[in-house]
Amino acid sequence: MPMHPPAPEDRAGLLDAFERTLQSVVDLGASCRDDQFDWQTECPGWTVKDQLSHVVGTEKAFAGISREPVTVPAYDHVSSQLAWVIEQDVETRRSRPGSEVARELAEFAPMRVAQVRAFDADLDTLVDGPLGEMTFGELLRIRIIDLWCHQQDLRVALDRPGDLDSAGAAIFTEAILRALPRVVAREAHVEVGHAVALDVSGPVVAREGVRVVPGADGRPFSEPLYSGHDRPAGEEQIDVTTIHLSTDALTRRAAGRRAVDEIHFTVTGSDEIARRVLEALVITH
């Protein structure tokens, strides 16, 4: 079934989603009391202030502003080279008051939005991204997903739920659905002859499913379950496991913020297969 609301696909829609999502982070930071900047979030090792530090530091880096040199201690939550690079933005601002970091973000965000909107490129133009060359459209989606995930970290920590029906939420949900074939066949190792569906109840409403079939190279792969085409006559019926959950539960799990036992979901079919898929369904790094 089509996702509702749909994720924007054109340049104007993606730019609007980027601006709205970034502004939501700015607004959350500006509304914090001094003590709230030290509150822990669901992102391991990071406080509310750290979240804001990450957002402003990352956007400044993408804007071409060099990071300040800083020594990053051996934190438990820094487990990769990419995480170490990201942590530099947070470490640089650890000694600063949260209100100062919030002001830095509020002052820089309009300039960053103007810069991105003025970038003379269509969505297919190749640009430098965090993991190498990618299209401008891919980079915009990556930035929106990252910003929206951290915005939700802030909302949960501050008990200010919202924005689950936004374009940012739809873009992240779409990314999860696109990752489902890989997750099911190659990471959850669901056996050939089974199918898995995600039934997302909203505020972003979606349903996507894949069936696992043998590939020409002998490795299993996933094909769309709702392709509109029946399986060839004579093939046995497949077993379908459907995972029912909300947009919040799905996106918090896919962001790696909550363990499977910390989200609410129900299953029609195999509980064991559903758990394997949810354990593997983390698409952010």
C-alpha positions as CSV (number, residue, x, y, z in Angstrom):
1,M,0.0,0.0,0.0
2,P,1.2,3.6,-0.6
3,M,2.8,5.2,2.4
4,H,0.8,8.1,3.8
5,P,1.9,10.8,4.0
6,P,4.3,10.1,1.2
7,A,7.9,11.0,1.4
8,P,8.8,14.0,-0.8
9,E,10.7,13.1,-3.9
10,D,11.4,16.4,-5.6
11,R,14.0,19.0,-4.8
12,A,11.6,21.5,-3.4
13,G,10.0,19.0,-1.1
14,L,13.3,17.7,0.2
15,L,14.6,21.2,0.8
16,D,11.5,22.1,2.7
17,A,11.9,18.9,4.8
18,F,15.5,19.7,5.6
19,E,14.6,23.2,6.7
20,R,11.6,22.1,8.8
21,T,13.5,19.4,10.5
22,L,16.5,21.6,11.3
23,Q,14.3,24.3,12.6
24,S,12.5,21.9,14.9
25,V,15.8,21.1,16.5
26,V,16.6,24.8,16.8
27,D,13.2,25.4,18.5
28,L,13.7,22.5,20.9
29,G,17.1,23.8,21.9
30,A,15.8,27.4,22.4
31,S,13.0,26.2,24.7
32,C,15.3,24.3,27.1
33,R,15.8,25.4,30.7
34,D,19.4,25.4,31.9
35,D,19.1,22.1,33.7
36,Q,17.5,20.3,30.8
37,F,20.7,20.6,28.7
38,D,22.3,17.9,31.0
39,W,19.4,15.5,30.6
40,Q,20.4,12.1,29.1
41,T,18.8,11.1,25.7
42,E,18.3,7.7,24.1
43,C,21.4,8.2,22.0
44,P,24.1,6.4,24.0
45,G,26.5,8.8,25.8
46,W,24.8,12.0,24.7
47,T,22.9,14.6,26.7
48,V,20.4,17.2,25.3
49,K,23.3,19.6,24.9
50,D,25.4,16.9,23.1
51,Q,22.6,16.4,20.6
52,L,22.6,20.1,19.8
53,S,26.4,20.1,19.6
54,H,26.3,17.3,17.1
55,V,23.7,19.0,14.9
56,V,25.5,22.3,14.7
57,G,28.9,20.8,14.3
58,T,27.9,18.4,11.5
59,E,26.0,21.1,9.6
60,K,29.0,23.4,9.9
61,A,31.3,20.7,8.6
62,F,29.0,20.1,5.6
63,A,29.0,23.9,5.1
64,G,32.8,23.7,4.7
65,I,33.8,25.1,8.2
66,S,36.7,23.2,9.6
67,R,36.3,21.3,12.9
68,E,38.3,22.6,15.8
69,P,41.1,20.2,16.8
70,V,40.3,18.3,20.0
71,T,41.3,15.1,21.8
72,V,38.4,12.7,22.1
73,P,38.6,10.4,25.2
74,A,38.0,6.7,24.9
75,Y,34.3,6.9,25.5
76,D,32.3,3.6,25.4
77,H,29.9,5.0,22.9
78,V,32.7,5.9,20.4
79,S,33.3,2.6,18.6
80,S,34.3,3.5,15.0
81,Q,36.3,6.0,13.0
82,L,33.1,7.7,11.9
83,A,31.8,7.9,15.5
84,W,35.2,9.5,16.5
85,V,34.9,12.2,13.8
86,I,31.3,13.0,14.9
87,E,32.3,13.0,18.6
88,Q,34.8,15.8,17.9
89,D,31.9,18.3,17.5
90,V,30.5,17.2,20.8
91,E,33.8,17.2,22.7
92,T,34.6,20.7,21.4
93,R,31.5,22.1,23.1
94,R,31.4,20.0,26.3
95,S,32.8,22.8,28.4
96,R,30.3,25.4,27.0
97,P,26.9,26.1,28.6
98,G,24.0,24.5,26.8
99,S,22.4,27.8,26.2
100,E,25.4,29.0,24.3
101,V,25.3,25.9,22.1
102,A,21.6,26.4,21.5
103,R,22.3,30.0,20.4
104,E,25.1,28.9,18.1
105,L,22.7,26.6,16.4
106,A,19.9,29.1,16.2
107,E,22.3,31.7,14.6
108,F,23.8,29.3,12.1
109,A,20.7,27.4,11.0
110,P,19.3,30.1,8.8
111,M,22.6,30.6,7.0
112,R,22.9,26.8,6.5
113,V,19.4,26.6,5.1
114,A,20.1,29.5,2.7
115,Q,23.3,27.8,1.6
116,V,21.7,24.5,0.8
117,R,18.8,26.1,-1.0
118,A,21.2,28.2,-3.1
119,F,23.3,25.1,-4.1
120,D,23.1,24.9,-7.9
121,A,22.5,21.3,-8.4
122,D,19.7,18.9,-9.2
123,L,19.0,15.8,-7.2
124,D,21.1,13.6,-9.5
125,T,24.2,15.7,-9.3
126,L,27.2,13.9,-7.7
127,V,28.6,15.5,-4.6
128,D,30.9,14.5,-1.7
129,G,29.1,12.8,1.1
130,P,30.0,11.4,4.5
131,L,30.7,7.9,3.1
132,G,32.1,9.0,-0.4
133,E,30.5,10.3,-3.6
134,M,26.7,10.3,-3.7
135,T,24.0,12.3,-5.4
136,F,22.7,15.6,-3.9
137,G,19.3,13.9,-3.4
138,E,20.9,11.1,-1.4
139,L,22.9,13.6,0.7
140,L,19.7,15.6,1.5
141,R,17.9,12.4,2.6
142,I,20.9,11.4,4.8
143,R,20.9,14.8,6.5
144,I,17.1,14.8,7.0
145,I,17.2,11.3,8.5
146,D,20.0,12.3,10.8
147,L,18.4,15.5,11.9
148,W,15.0,13.9,12.4
149,C,16.4,11.1,14.5
150,H,18.2,13.5,16.8
151,Q,15.1,15.7,16.9
152,Q,13.2,12.7,18.2
153,D,16.0,12.0,20.7
154,L,15.4,15.5,22.0
155,R,11.6,15.1,22.0
156,V,11.8,11.9,24.0
157,A,14.3,13.3,26.5
158,L,12.3,16.5,27.0
159,D,8.9,14.7,26.9
160,R,7.7,16.8,24.0
161,P,6.4,14.3,21.5
162,G,5.7,15.4,17.9
163,D,6.7,15.6,14.3
164,L,5.8,11.9,13.7
165,D,3.6,12.8,10.8
166,S,6.2,15.1,9.1
167,A,8.1,14.8,5.9
168,G,11.2,13.8,7.9
169,A,9.3,10.9,9.5
170,A,8.1,9.8,6.1
171,I,11.6,10.0,4.6
172,F,13.0,7.9,7.5
173,T,10.2,5.4,7.3
174,E,10.7,5.1,3.5
175,A,14.4,4.4,4.2
176,I,13.5,1.5,6.5
177,L,11.1,0.0,4.0
178,R,13.8,0.2,1.3
179,A,16.3,-1.6,3.6
180,L,13.8,-4.4,4.4
181,P,14.8,-6.8,1.5
182,R,18.5,-6.7,2.6
183,V,17.6,-7.0,6.3
184,V,15.3,-10.0,5.8
185,A,17.4,-12.1,3.5
186,R,21.0,-11.2,4.3
187,E,21.0,-10.0,8.0
188,A,18.0,-11.7,9.6
189,H,18.7,-14.8,7.5
190,V,15.0,-15.6,7.0
191,E,14.7,-18.9,5.2
192,V,13.6,-19.3,1.6
193,G,9.9,-19.9,1.4
194,H,9.0,-17.3,4.1
195,A,7.9,-13.7,3.7
196,V,8.0,-10.8,6.2
197,A,5.8,-7.7,6.2
198,L,5.9,-4.5,8.2
199,D,2.5,-3.1,9.0
200,V,3.1,0.5,10.3
201,S,0.0,1.9,11.9
202,G,0.9,5.6,12.0
203,P,1.1,8.5,12.1
204,V,3.1,7.5,9.0
205,V,1.0,4.6,7.7
206,A,2.7,2.1,5.5
207,R,2.8,-1.6,4.6
208,E,5.7,-3.3,2.9
209,G,6.5,-7.0,2.5
210,V,9.2,-9.2,0.9
211,R,9.4,-12.9,0.2
212,V,12.7,-14.8,0.4
213,V,13.5,-16.8,-2.8
214,P,16.6,-18.6,-4.0
215,G,18.9,-16.5,-6.2
216,A,20.7,-17.6,-9.3
217,D,24.0,-17.6,-7.4
218,G,22.5,-19.9,-4.7
219,R,22.2,-17.1,-2.2
220,P,18.7,-16.1,-1.0
221,F,17.3,-12.7,-1.8
222,S,14.1,-10.9,-1.2
223,E,11.5,-9.9,-3.8
224,P,8.5,-7.7,-3.3
225,L,5.5,-9.4,-1.7
226,Y,3.0,-6.9,-2.9
227,S,4.2,-6.7,-6.5
228,G,0.7,-7.4,-8.0
229,H,2.0,-10.6,-9.5
230,D,1.1,-14.1,-8.2
231,R,3.7,-16.8,-7.8
232,P,3.9,-19.2,-10.7
233,A,1.2,-21.9,-10.7
234,G,2.3,-25.1,-8.8
235,E,4.6,-23.3,-6.3
236,E,3.7,-24.0,-2.7
237,Q,2.2,-21.1,-0.6
238,I,4.6,-19.1,1.5
239,D,4.4,-18.5,5.2
240,V,4.0,-14.8,6.0
241,T,5.0,-13.2,9.2
242,T,3.6,-9.7,9.7
243,I,5.0,-7.3,12.3
244,H,2.5,-4.6,13.4
245,L,3.9,-1.5,15.1
246,S,3.7,2.3,15.2
247,T,5.8,4.8,13.5
248,D,7.4,5.7,16.8
249,A,8.3,2.1,17.6
250,L,9.6,1.4,14.1
251,T,11.8,4.5,13.8
252,R,13.2,4.2,17.4
253,R,14.2,0.6,16.7
254,A,15.6,1.4,13.3
255,A,17.6,4.2,14.8
256,G,19.1,1.8,17.3
257,R,17.7,3.8,20.2
258,R,15.6,1.0,21.7
259,A,16.1,-2.7,22.1
260,V,13.4,-5.0,20.7
261,D,12.1,-5.7,24.2
262,E,11.7,-1.9,24.7
263,I,9.2,-1.3,21.8
264,H,5.6,-2.4,21.5
265,F,4.8,-4.6,18.5
266,T,2.5,-7.5,17.8
267,V,3.1,-10.4,15.4
268,T,0.9,-12.4,13.0
269,G,2.9,-15.5,12.1
270,S,6.3,-16.5,13.5
271,D,7.4,-14.7,16.7
272,E,10.9,-16.1,16.2
273,I,11.2,-14.7,12.6
274,A,9.8,-11.4,13.7
275,R,12.3,-11.0,16.5
276,R,15.2,-11.9,14.2
277,V,14.1,-9.2,11.7
278,L,13.6,-6.5,14.4
279,E,17.0,-7.4,15.9
280,A,18.6,-6.7,12.5
281,L,16.5,-3.7,11.6
282,V,18.9,-0.9,12.6
283,I,19.8,1.2,9.6
284,T,21.6,4.2,11.1
285,H,25.3,4.2,12.2
